[in-house]
Amino acid sequence: MAAYEHHWKDGTPIHLPLGKIVCVGRNYAEHAKELNNPIPDRPLLFIKPATAAAHLTRPLALPAHQGTVHFETELAVLIGTPLTNATEDEANRAILGYGLALDLTLRDLQSQLKEQRQPWERAKGFDGACPMSPFVSAEHLKQASHLGFSLDINGSRQQTGDTSHMLNPVLPLLAHISQTFTLLPGDVVLTGTPAGVGPLVSGQKLQFQLEDVLFIGTEVL
């Protein structure tokens, strides 16, 4: 698997190493409802390793013989300066860019792990489990509190998200995460998925949009 590197949407490299990918589960009420999951009383956090990262602009190769792979489209936040015990204002200044990502999930395995009360990492952190788009500079987008994004599959709308619908909005979320994990330049935070998740199938054509500034297409091998 080719090494992942951050890029701007024009293809220019972002000279920051990818460290960790901090993910937020059940951050949209309708998504929690569709999977019959309770809504947590504080952000539900887990981490994908850097080796899970892949480029969303390249065809998606699914893990073989490991059961159903579900897509979860999420707003991705690229961190530009360190955050530890941060305020919301500090979190806002630390955002270098925004992109989109897929939190790929081995759903059958995740269900088994839940039943056994074990961590999810085997189902969430496998190689290639986090395809990410190029990033758009935070300066070119409106405030984090109201960003829209979508996924179309084979020309039909599958997921529509807006950060205004998050249970834990972006800036309070980053500040909260920084109370436990120091966020470093190059780290990425995946902010949760809206309703509409489902299985990926070979041959599907995927189209992603973030506001009117980022359009990404790929296919499932």
Buried (B, 14 or more C-beta within 10 A) or exposed (E): EEEBEBBBBEEEEBEBEBBBBBBBBBBBBEBBEBBEEEEBEEBBBBBBBBBBBBBBBEEBBBBEEEBBBBBBBBBBBBBBBBBEEBEBEBBBBBBBBBBBBBBBBBBBBBBBBEEEEEEBBBBBBBEBBBBBBBBBBBEEBEEBBBBBBBBBBEEEEBBBBBBEBBBBBBBBBBBBBBEEBBBBBBBBBBBBBBBBBBEBEEEBEBBBBBBEEBEBEBEBE
